[in-house]
């Protein structure tokens, strides 16, 4: 074979995949079972210094969805935003390919893999078909951006199983330069059958044209949806109740345990090095967290750890998270910058979390009129707007509608007033008003 022929073949090897990708990448090839899942919820806008809520804004977030049966059930991978689907003020809409919109409600969420199962009053013309993830060939990625769908047709190069977790590392070529935008993509095979959902992407370290996608196989998604539809409830992720860090020598170390959490009840302490979970070696902190999450709440798992020179194995019964984080909020940050005329404060909006997540409640400052209505002695206080289930606040007996008037003998008028007390092991002696009567309760932070 001549050098010219080799060059022609090499050129075709590059051109043919690109042409095939362009042929498959037309938006009109999107199956009719694809829908948009739109969630609309109110989020607060807070001032960073005082943590006072300035006003509320409404956000509308689109997620790709798939109709899975003729009853109107839809599945959607919603990532880290799954807690927002459980909020009482969340409004969920399913938009069909023809633009028709239908209100939807949550049937359940698999918190282990961030999969939401919804029910909408729609009559689908097509439903998605599931298939086993292939070992070779061409795939089709469909991703929903801020405006509309986009698609790519990469070639499957290699599939690697990951011990203890459902995701697979899949190497693909020809995904495109903006590979990071393909997270949450629906993956189809050449027969338009759904074979998985992309949960994360990263560059392959030894190639500029190969990407590694973490993909949940369709069989995992199908079984998860079936379990939710049968139970009509959530599937709760497992929680160890331990704060972890990777040491310089490659071990995963317990830095702190949550009071009353699974790790503490099993006898684990700060400084323990976790070696194995379910008899599988622990490579690093995140892999351990992923495995614990996938096992699920209510299940027992053997953990092997080293303390000083002793190696021991204990059975840990996992629970669901006891340190539930609230919804994502937004803060107004005012940063100082130097200009030719002096100091100028530049307002910036950035995501953040209210500071009271560890306590498990949300607070609103009282106006003077409301303080008079609740008969607050100093004409100030904090109204308990929400209490998380199984949180420190709920276990202590606080309820929605209670009004906090003093914390550790200090008057409170802003959520920021609690910040100095939010340290591990701190005791909060709270005076509050309920039904016109002043009561007291003690909270101990985990």
C-alpha positions as CSV (number, residue, x, y, z in Angstrom):
1,X,0.0,0.0,0.0
2,X,1.4,3.4,-1.0
3,X,1.9,6.3,1.3
4,X,-0.8,8.2,-0.6
5,X,-3.3,5.4,-0.1
6,X,-2.5,5.4,3.6
7,X,-3.1,9.1,3.7
8,X,-6.5,8.8,2.0
9,X,-7.6,6.1,4.4
10,X,-6.5,8.2,7.4
11,X,-8.4,11.1,5.9
12,X,-11.6,9.0,5.5
13,X,-11.2,7.7,9.1
14,X,-11.5,11.3,10.2
15,X,-14.2,12.4,7.8
16,X,-16.6,9.5,8.0
17,X,-17.2,9.8,11.8
18,X,-17.7,13.5,11.4
19,X,-20.2,13.0,8.6
20,X,-22.0,10.3,10.5
21,X,-22.2,12.6,13.5
22,X,-23.7,15.4,11.5
23,X,-26.2,13.1,9.9
24,X,-27.4,11.9,13.4
25,X,-27.2,15.3,15.1
26,X,-30.3,16.8,13.6
27,X,-32.7,18.1,16.3
28,X,-35.7,16.6,14.4
29,X,-34.4,13.1,15.1
30,X,-35.3,13.5,18.7
31,X,-37.8,10.8,19.8
32,X,-41.3,11.9,20.6
33,X,-41.0,10.4,24.1
34,X,-38.6,13.3,25.0
35,X,-40.2,16.1,27.1
36,X,-39.0,19.2,29.0
37,X,-39.5,19.1,32.8
38,X,-39.8,22.7,34.1
39,X,-39.6,23.5,37.8
40,X,-40.6,26.9,39.1
41,X,-39.9,27.8,42.7
42,X,-39.4,30.9,44.9
43,X,-35.9,31.5,46.2
44,X,-34.9,34.2,48.6
45,X,-32.4,36.9,48.0
46,X,-30.3,37.6,51.2
47,X,-27.9,40.3,52.2
48,X,-24.6,38.6,53.1
49,X,-23.8,40.8,56.1
50,X,-27.1,40.7,57.9
51,X,-28.6,37.6,56.3
52,X,-31.9,39.5,56.1
53,X,-34.1,38.5,53.2
54,X,-34.4,41.4,50.7
55,X,-37.0,39.9,48.4
56,X,-37.9,36.7,46.6
57,X,-37.3,35.8,42.9
58,X,-38.8,33.1,40.8
59,X,-36.5,30.7,39.0
60,X,-37.5,28.4,36.1
61,X,-35.2,25.5,35.5
62,X,-35.5,23.0,32.6
63,X,-34.5,19.3,32.8
64,X,-34.7,16.6,30.1
65,X,-37.5,14.2,30.7
66,X,-38.6,10.8,29.3
67,X,-42.1,9.5,29.1
68,X,-41.9,5.9,30.3
69,X,-45.5,4.6,30.1
70,X,-49.0,5.5,28.7
71,X,-50.2,6.6,32.1
72,X,-48.1,9.8,31.9
73,X,-45.2,8.9,34.1
74,X,-42.0,10.8,33.4
75,X,-38.5,10.3,34.6
76,X,-35.9,13.0,34.8
77,X,-32.3,13.2,36.1
78,X,-32.3,16.4,38.2
79,X,-28.8,16.3,39.7
80,X,-28.1,18.2,42.9
81,X,-31.3,20.1,42.6
82,X,-33.5,17.2,43.6
83,X,-34.4,18.7,47.1
84,X,-36.2,21.6,45.3
85,X,-38.7,19.2,43.8
86,X,-39.9,18.4,47.3
87,X,-40.5,22.0,48.3
88,X,-44.2,22.8,49.0
89,X,-44.1,25.9,46.7
90,X,-42.5,24.1,43.7
91,X,-44.5,24.1,40.5
92,X,-43.6,21.4,38.0
93,X,-44.6,21.4,34.4
94,X,-44.1,18.9,31.6
95,X,-43.8,20.4,28.1
96,X,-44.3,18.1,25.1
97,X,-42.5,18.3,21.8
98,X,-45.5,20.2,20.3
99,X,-45.4,22.9,23.0
100,X,-48.3,21.6,25.0
101,X,-47.8,21.9,28.8
102,X,-49.2,19.8,31.6
103,X,-48.9,20.3,35.4
104,X,-47.0,17.4,37.1
105,X,-46.5,16.1,40.6
106,X,-43.7,14.2,42.2
107,X,-44.3,10.5,42.7
108,X,-40.9,9.9,44.3
109,X,-37.2,10.7,44.0
110,X,-34.3,8.2,44.1
111,X,-32.0,10.4,46.2
112,X,-29.1,8.0,45.6
113,X,-29.0,8.8,41.9
114,X,-31.0,12.1,41.7
115,X,-33.8,10.5,39.6
116,X,-37.2,12.1,39.8
117,X,-40.4,10.2,38.8
118,X,-43.3,12.5,37.9
119,X,-46.9,12.0,36.9
120,X,-48.6,14.4,34.4
121,X,-52.1,14.3,33.0
122,X,-50.9,13.7,29.4
123,X,-51.6,11.2,26.7
124,X,-48.3,10.3,25.1
125,X,-48.0,9.1,21.6
126,X,-44.7,7.3,22.2
127,X,-42.9,6.0,25.3
128,X,-39.2,5.5,25.7
129,X,-37.8,2.0,25.3
130,X,-34.9,0.8,27.5
131,X,-31.9,-1.3,26.3
132,X,-28.7,-2.7,27.7
133,X,-25.7,-0.5,27.4
134,X,-23.7,-1.5,24.4
135,X,-20.0,-2.3,24.4
136,X,-19.2,-0.7,21.0
137,X,-20.7,1.4,18.2
138,X,-22.1,4.9,18.0
139,X,-24.2,6.6,20.7
140,X,-26.5,9.6,20.6
141,X,-26.4,12.2,23.3
142,X,-29.4,14.5,23.8
143,X,-29.0,17.4,26.1
144,X,-31.4,20.2,27.1
145,X,-29.8,23.6,27.3
146,X,-31.3,27.0,28.5
147,X,-33.1,27.4,25.1
148,X,-33.5,24.1,23.4
149,X,-32.2,20.6,22.8
150,X,-28.8,19.9,21.3
151,X,-27.3,16.6,20.2
152,X,-24.1,14.8,19.4
153,X,-23.2,11.4,18.1
154,X,-19.9,10.2,19.7
155,X,-18.3,6.8,19.2
156,X,-18.1,4.4,22.1
157,X,-14.5,3.4,22.8
158,X,-14.4,1.6,26.1
159,X,-16.7,0.8,29.1
160,X,-15.4,0.3,32.6
161,X,-17.4,-1.0,35.6
162,X,-17.0,0.9,38.9
163,X,-17.0,-1.3,42.1
164,X,-19.8,-0.6,44.5
165,X,-21.6,2.1,42.5
166,X,-24.0,1.9,39.6
167,X,-22.2,4.4,37.3
168,X,-19.9,3.3,34.6
169,X,-16.9,5.1,33.2
170,X,-17.4,5.3,29.4
171,X,-14.8,6.6,27.0
172,X,-16.1,8.3,23.9
173,X,-14.6,10.1,21.0
174,X,-16.1,13.0,19.0
175,X,-18.3,14.4,21.7
176,X,-17.2,18.0,20.9
177,X,-15.1,20.7,22.5
178,X,-17.7,21.8,25.0
179,X,-17.8,18.4,26.7
180,X,-18.7,19.8,30.1
181,X,-22.1,20.8,28.8
182,X,-23.2,17.2,28.2
183,X,-23.9,16.4,31.8
184,X,-27.5,15.2,32.3
185,X,-27.7,14.1,28.7
186,X,-29.9,11.2,27.7
187,X,-28.0,8.5,25.8
188,X,-29.6,6.5,23.0
189,X,-28.3,3.7,20.9
190,X,-28.7,3.5,17.1
191,X,-32.3,2.1,17.5
192,X,-33.4,5.1,19.6
193,X,-33.5,3.0,22.7
194,X,-32.4,4.7,25.9
195,X,-29.2,3.1,27.3
196,X,-28.3,5.6,30.1
197,X,-28.0,9.1,31.5
198,X,-24.8,11.1,31.8
199,X,-24.1,12.1,35.4
200,X,-20.7,13.7,34.8
201,X,-17.9,14.3,32.2
202,X,-14.2,14.8,32.3
203,X,-11.3,14.9,29.9
204,X,-9.3,11.7,29.3
205,X,-5.8,12.5,30.5
206,X,-3.9,11.1,27.6
207,X,-5.9,12.4,24.6
208,X,-7.4,15.7,23.4
209,X,-10.2,14.0,21.5
210,X,-11.4,11.4,24.1
211,X,-13.8,12.2,26.9
212,X,-14.8,10.1,29.9
213,X,-18.5,10.1,30.8
214,X,-20.0,8.7,34.0
215,X,-23.2,7.1,32.9
216,X,-26.0,5.5,34.8
217,X,-27.2,2.5,32.7
218,X,-30.8,2.3,31.6
219,X,-31.4,-0.9,33.7
220,X,-30.5,1.0,36.9
221,X,-32.9,3.7,36.0
222,X,-35.7,1.3,35.0
223,X,-35.5,-0.6,38.3
224,X,-35.4,2.7,40.3
225,X,-38.5,4.0,38.6
226,X,-40.3,0.7,39.0
227,X,-39.5,0.7,42.8
228,X,-40.8,4.2,43.2
229,X,-44.0,3.5,41.3
230,X,-44.6,0.5,43.4
231,X,-44.0,2.2,46.8
232,X,-45.2,5.7,45.7
233,X,-42.4,7.1,47.9
234,X,-38.7,8.3,47.8
235,X,-35.7,6.0,47.8
236,X,-33.4,7.6,50.5
237,X,-29.7,7.7,50.1
238,X,-27.5,6.2,52.8
239,X,-25.7,8.4,55.2
240,X,-22.7,7.5,57.4
241,X,-22.7,10.6,59.6
242,X,-18.9,11.1,59.4
243,X,-16.9,13.9,58.0
244,X,-14.0,12.6,55.9
245,X,-10.7,13.7,54.4
246,X,-8.0,12.2,52.2
247,X,-4.6,12.0,53.9
248,X,-1.3,12.5,52.2
249,X,-0.6,8.8,52.4
250,X,-3.8,8.0,50.5
251,X,-6.0,6.9,53.3
252,X,-9.6,8.2,54.0
253,X,-9.7,9.6,57.5
254,X,-12.7,10.3,59.8
255,X,-12.2,13.9,60.9
256,X,-15.5,14.2,62.9
257,X,-18.7,12.2,63.5
258,X,-22.2,13.6,63.8
259,X,-23.7,13.3,67.2
260,X,-26.1,10.4,67.2
261,X,-25.2,9.4,63.7
262,X,-24.5,5.9,62.3
263,X,-20.7,6.2,62.6
264,X,-20.8,7.3,66.2
265,X,-23.3,4.6,67.1
266,X,-21.0,2.0,65.6
267,X,-18.1,3.2,67.8
268,X,-16.1,5.1,65.2
269,X,-14.0,8.1,66.2
270,X,-12.1,10.9,64.6
271,X,-8.7,9.7,63.4
272,X,-10.0,6.3,62.2
273,X,-8.8,5.4,58.8
274,X,-11.5,3.6,56.7
275,X,-10.0,0.8,54.7
276,X,-12.9,-1.1,53.3
277,X,-16.6,-0.9,52.7
278,X,-18.6,-4.1,51.9
279,X,-15.2,-5.8,51.7
280,X,-14.1,-3.5,48.8
281,X,-11.0,-1.3,49.3
282,X,-11.6,2.5,49.7
283,X,-9.6,4.4,47.1
284,X,-10.5,7.9,48.2
285,X,-13.1,9.9,50.1
286,X,-15.5,10.5,47.3
287,X,-15.7,6.9,46.3
288,X,-16.6,6.0,49.9
289,X,-19.3,8.6,49.9
290,X,-20.7,7.3,46.6
291,X,-20.8,3.7,47.8
292,X,-22.5,4.7,51.1
293,X,-25.1,6.8,49.3
294,X,-25.9,3.9,46.9
295,X,-26.4,1.3,49.6
296,X,-29.3,3.4,50.8
297,X,-30.9,4.3,54.2
298,X,-32.0,1.6,56.5
299,X,-29.4,-0.9,55.2
300,X,-26.4,-2.2,57.2
301,X,-22.9,-2.2,55.7
302,X,-19.6,-3.6,57.1
303,X,-16.8,-1.1,57.4
304,X,-13.2,-2.0,58.1
305,X,-11.1,0.7,59.7
306,X,-7.7,1.1,61.4
307,X,-7.3,2.8,64.7
308,X,-3.7,3.2,65.9
309,X,-2.3,-0.3,65.2
310,X,-5.6,-2.1,65.4
311,X,-7.8,-3.1,62.4
312,X,-11.4,-3.8,63.1
313,X,-14.7,-4.3,61.3
314,X,-18.0,-3.1,62.4
315,X,-21.5,-3.2,61.0
316,X,-23.0,0.2,60.5
317,X,-26.7,0.7,60.0
318,X,-27.0,3.7,57.6
319,X,-29.7,6.3,58.0
320,X,-30.9,9.1,55.7
321,X,-29.2,12.4,56.1
322,X,-29.8,14.1,59.5
323,X,-28.0,17.3,58.5
324,X,-30.4,18.1,55.7
325,X,-29.4,21.2,53.7
326,X,-32.1,23.7,52.8
327,X,-32.9,24.9,49.3
328,X,-30.3,26.8,47.4
329,X,-30.6,30.5,48.1
330,X,-28.8,33.6,46.7
331,X,-26.8,36.2,48.5
332,X,-25.9,39.7,47.6
333,X,-22.2,40.1,48.0
334,X,-20.8,43.7,48.3
335,X,-17.1,43.6,47.5
336,X,-14.7,46.6,47.9
337,X,-12.6,47.7,44.9
338,X,-10.2,50.6,44.6
339,X,-10.8,53.2,42.0
340,X,-9.2,56.5,41.1
341,X,-11.8,58.3,43.2
342,X,-11.6,56.0,46.2
343,X,-13.3,52.9,47.4
344,X,-16.3,51.6,45.5
345,X,-18.6,48.8,46.7
346,X,-19.6,46.5,43.8
347,X,-22.8,44.4,44.4
348,X,-22.6,40.8,43.1
349,X,-25.1,38.0,43.3
350,X,-23.8,34.5,44.2
351,X,-25.4,31.2,45.3
352,X,-25.1,30.2,48.9
353,X,-26.9,28.5,51.8
354,X,-28.6,30.1,54.8
355,X,-26.4,29.6,57.8
356,X,-28.9,27.6,59.9
357,X,-28.8,24.3,58.0
358,X,-27.2,22.5,60.9
359,X,-30.2,23.4,63.1
360,X,-32.7,22.3,60.6
361,X,-35.0,25.3,60.5
362,X,-35.6,28.5,58.5
363,X,-36.2,31.8,60.2
364,X,-37.8,35.1,59.2
365,X,-37.3,38.4,61.0
366,X,-40.4,40.0,62.5
367,X,-41.6,43.5,61.6
368,X,-42.6,45.8,64.5
369,X,-46.3,45.1,63.9
370,X,-45.8,41.3,63.9
371,X,-43.7,41.6,67.0
372,X,-46.5,43.4,68.8
373,X,-49.0,40.8,67.5
374,X,-46.9,37.9,69.0
375,X,-46.3,40.0,72.2
376,X,-42.6,39.9,71.9
377,X,-41.1,41.7,75.0
378,X,-38.4,43.6,73.1
379,X,-40.6,44.1,70.0
380,X,-38.3,41.9,68.0
381,X,-38.0,38.1,67.2
382,X,-37.6,35.5,64.6
383,X,-40.5,33.5,63.2
384,X,-39.9,29.8,62.5
385,X,-41.0,29.4,58.9
386,X,-39.9,25.8,58.3
387,X,-38.6,22.8,60.3
388,X,-36.7,20.0,58.6
389,X,-37.9,16.4,59.4
390,X,-35.7,14.6,62.0
391,X,-33.6,17.7,62.4
392,X,-32.1,19.0,65.7
393,X,-34.9,21.6,65.9
394,X,-37.7,19.1,65.4
395,X,-36.3,16.7,67.9
396,X,-36.1,19.5,70.5
397,X,-39.8,20.3,69.9
398,X,-39.8,23.5,67.8
399,X,-42.6,23.9,65.4
400,X,-43.5,26.2,62.5
401,X,-45.0,29.3,63.9
402,X,-42.9,29.5,67.0
403,X,-41.2,32.9,67.6
404,X,-37.7,33.0,68.9
405,X,-37.0,35.9,71.2
406,X,-33.7,35.1,73.0
407,X,-30.8,32.8,72.3
408,X,-28.3,32.3,75.2
409,X,-29.9,35.3,77.0
410,X,-29.3,37.6,73.9
411,X,-32.1,39.2,72.0
412,X,-32.4,38.1,68.3
413,X,-33.8,40.1,65.5
414,X,-31.9,38.6,62.5
415,X,-30.8,35.1,61.5
416,X,-27.3,36.5,61.6
417,X,-27.6,36.8,65.4
418,X,-27.3,33.1,65.7
419,X,-24.0,32.9,63.8
420,X,-21.7,33.2,66.9
421,X,-23.4,30.2,68.4
422,X,-23.2,27.8,65.4
423,X,-20.2,25.7,66.5
424,X,-20.0,22.0,66.9
425,X,-21.0,20.9,70.4
426,X,-22.5,24.3,71.3
427,X,-25.6,24.6,73.4
428,X,-28.3,27.0,72.4
429,X,-30.7,27.9,75.2
430,X,-33.7,29.3,73.3
431,X,-36.6,31.3,74.6
432,X,-39.6,31.3,72.3
433,X,-43.3,32.2,72.2
434,X,-46.0,29.7,71.3
435,X,-49.7,30.5,71.7
436,X,-48.9,33.6,73.7
437,X,-46.8,31.7,76.3
438,X,-43.0,32.0,76.7
439,X,-41.3,28.6,76.6
440,X,-37.7,27.4,76.7
441,X,-35.8,24.7,74.9
442,X,-32.2,23.6,74.6
443,X,-30.5,22.7,71.3
444,X,-27.2,20.8,71.2
445,X,-25.4,21.1,67.9
446,X,-23.9,17.9,66.3
